[in-house]
Amino acid sequence: MGKGLIEGADGKQRCWWCGDDPLYVAYHDDEWAQPVTDDIRLFEKVCLEGFQAGLSWITILRKRENFRKVFAGFDFHKVAKFTEKDVERLLQDEGIIRHRGKIEATINNAQRAIEVVEEFGSLAKYFWSFEPKALAAPKILKDIPADTDISKVLSKDLKKRGFKFVGPTTMYAHMQAMGMVNDHLEGCHMRDEIEKKRNSMQRP
């Protein structure tokens, strides 16, 4: 298990990482690599990838609804107005990852997101401007990089703009999750569906 495809109880082939946890399988099938152009969801993905650093993604998935509740649905215009009082409130909330640095980074990043929108018109237009050239489908784990030259460029640009918890590895995970790249393995039942959506979508 761990390096290629696994067969689910429904007989479908999937990327190894989702295992058989129903929540993780649903995320694999319904969300991961699906092209995202909605600014609120893009901001949410950036924030949750930052919270995930050092943890497993399933931990974040299990807490995601709580994150959405306490961070105003990840509406960055609202999060940007959070104060130290909100930070203290969030640090007491057992429903999320209680990490002061990551909480403060989310508020900071909301403020920076507003600046990006003012400059580019939308977060989607900004992020999708970093879309790399499509590559051949990965066949096993070792074919999928932890980061890429483009994720390093994106990370560097975000840091220059004042964003935090946006390292190259985190940003490549973000690119995978939002569909800028399709890293479903060759033979995964979602691979071709994602490719069709990516090929037919209208870029921001």
N, C-alpha and C positions, 0 to 999 in steps of 0.2 A: 504494500500500500504506500505511500510516501513519495513515489517518484513518477508515477504515470497516471493511467486511468483506473478508475474503480467502477464496478457495476452496482447500481443502486437496487433497492428492493423492487423497483418498477422496471428493472431490466435495462435502464438507460446508462450509457457510459458517461462518466463525469470526471473532471479533474480531481486528483487525489485529495486535495486539501479540504474539501467540504465534508469528507467522511460520510457518516450516516445520520448526523444530527439534523433533524427536520428543519430547524431554523437556518442552519448553515447551508443545507441543500437548497432551500428556498432562495437564500441570498445568491447562491451560485447560479440558479436557473433564472431568477427574476430580476436581478440587479447587477451583478458583477459584469463589467465590460459593456453593459447597455449604455449607448451614447447618452450623455447627460448635457443639456444646455440650459437648464434652469438655474439661475444664480443662487437661489436659496439652497438647493440641493448640492450645488458645487461647494458653497461655503461650508455646509454641513460636512461634506466629505473631507475637505481640508482639515477641519477641526477634529473630526473623529480619527482621522489618520494620525494626527498629532497626539491625541490621547492614547492611541493604540501603541505608540512607541514603547518598547520594552514589555508589551503584553501580547496576548493572543487576540486575534480579531473576533473570535467567538465571544470573548469577554465583553468587547465593545457592543457587539450585536445584542447581547442579552440586556444591556443597559441602555440601548439606543433610545427607546421611548422615554426613559427617564431623562436622558440628555436633552431630548427635544422639548420636554416639558419645562425643564428649568432654564434652558437657554432660548426661550421665546420662539421655539420652532426653528432656531438658527436663522431668524430674520436678522441679518447683520446690522440693519439700521437700528433695531431695538437693542441688540447686544452691545453695540458701540456706546450706548448710554449707561451701561452697567457701572456701578460705583464700587468702592471698597466694601460697602455694606453688602452688596451682592456677592462679592468674593467670599466674605465671611459666611454668608448664607449657604453658598455652594459648598464650602469646605465642610459644612455640617451635614450635607446630604449624602446618605449612604447609597443612594440610587445611582450615583455616578462615580467616576474616578476622582478621588479627592486629592488632587495634586495642585498646589497653589500655582506653580509655574505654568502648568498647562491651562488652568482656568484663566489666569491673567493673560496668557498668550492668546486665548480665544477672544477676549475682549479687545485686546490690542489689534488682533487680526481683523476683527469686525470694523474697526476704525480705518485700517489700511484698505480693506475691501471697498469701502465707500470711496476712497481716493482712486482706486483702480477703476471703479465704475465711472467716476467723473472724468477720467482720462480716456478710457476705451469705450465707454457706453454700456458695457456689461462685463461681468466676470467671465461669462462664457466666451465672449470675443477675445478676451485676454488669454485665457487658458488654452483655447483651441488654436491660438496662433502658434503654439508650441507642438502641435501634432506632428509626430515623426512620420517618415515614409513607412508604409506597411511592410512587414517582413514575413517570411515563411512561417507557417504555424509551428509552434514549439511541439516537440514530441514527448519530451520528458522534462523533469524538473531542471536539469542542468542547462536546458536550452533557454530558460527564463532568467534574465539578469536581475540582480538586486537593484541596480540603478543603470542609467545610460548617460551618454554624453548630453542628450537633450534634457534629461531630468536634472542633471547637474547645472545646466544653463538656467532652467526654470527655477531651481532652488536658489541659485546665485542672484537671479533677478528679484525674486520675492524677498530675499534677505536684504537686498539693497533698498527695497521699498519699505522695509521695517517689519516684515512678517517674521514670526517666530515658530519654532518647531516645524520647519519646512525643509529639512535636509534632503539630499538627493534620493535616498532610499524611500523616505516618506513620500516624496513627490512622485517617484515612479509607481508606488502603490496607488497613489491618487490617480495617476494617468491610467493605470490598469482598471481601477474601479469605475472611472467616469467614461470609459470607452474610447479614450484617445489611442489606445493600443488594444489589440485583441489577443490576450494571452491564454485563451482557452486552448487546451491541448488538441493536437490533431486527433480526431476520432471522438472528441467530446461532443455530445449531442447538441450543445449550444454553439459550437464553433461557427458553423455555417449560418445560423440564424443571426448571430452578431455581425458577421461579415456583410450580410445582406442589408442590415440596418445601417451599418457604417457607410456602405457604398451608396445608399439611397438618401441618406440624411442631408439636410441643408446645413452647411457649416455656418456658425454665427458670423 
